[in-house]
Amino acid sequence: MARICEITGVGPRKGSIIWRSGKAKKLGGIGTHITAITKRRFMPNLQRVKALINGEVRYIRVSTRALKKGLVTKAPKRTWKKPEAVKAKG
């Protein structure tokens, strides 16, 4: 399953890890130097949320940024009981 937000469409971003060695000049060294650069990916913080979409409740994968902005209307709490549970009590 793709790591993409269903509301904003945000997905993984490219980046890099920069390895440095040496001591900074202001700390008394001769300066830091880059020794290696490796590729990496920044993943979005996705959460599985029960949301109300087109009048029906379904699970969607949404970024936390979309949740904080209020772009998702969460599903209302269920108030009715299952028919089997009602029969067992009565």
Buried (B, 14 or more C-beta within 10 A) or exposed (E): EEEBBBBBEBBEEEEEEEEEEEEEEEEEEEEEEEEEEEEEEEEBEBBEBEBEBEEEEEEBBBBEBBBEEEBBEEBEEEEEEEEEEEEEEE
